[in-house]
């Protein structure tokens, strides 16, 4: 049996906390009408582009997968309806 890798656990925990914070903030901004769905989608896309051109270490790869998951969750809702699965 292999030992748990605490460094990877810490990266995952930080990534999960960042994901939760960003999802909550995006939902609040969309509910209050500060940003519409298209603007939030543009923020997600810009984030993906920024991560794509960074050195691809394990932490950056994890961050990219998280942002991609947000994009996939947002694309799964019907037009005119709020996104499902985001907090």
Secondary structure as GFF3:
##gff-version 3
##sequence-region A 1 87
A	DSSP	alpha_helix	6	31	.	.	.	ID=ss1
A	DSSP	alpha_helix	37	52	.	.	.	ID=ss2
A	DSSP	alpha_helix	58	75	.	.	.	ID=ss3
###
